[in-house]
Amino acid sequence: MPTVIVNPMNENQQTGVSAPPRLETLRGKTVGLLDISKPGGSVFLDRIERLLKERHGVARVVREVKPTFTKRAPGEVIEKLRGVDAVIEALAD
């Protein structure tokens, strides 16, 4: 039987995407906080939410949770974060 060598690299050509411009300030902005469902993520985001409001004048925080950290966020979770000025994703353990 012949040996088959498989390349584990993604050989699809990637197209470059420019990063959005940085916000000048968080004051008065809406920030999304995405909990990826790892242990401790909600504790981390509770603290981040408090600091964003107290120190940076964030007007509103939108909190969403992925059902599991092992998969991409479902479309409905992403949709709820659409329109916020910035998103912070919690990675914790």
Buried (B, 14 or more C-beta within 10 A) or exposed (E): EEEEEEEEEEEEEEEEEEEEEEEEEBEEBBBBBBBBBBEEBBEBBBEBBEEBBEEEEBEEBBBBBBEEBEEEBEEEBBEBBEEBBBBBBBEBE
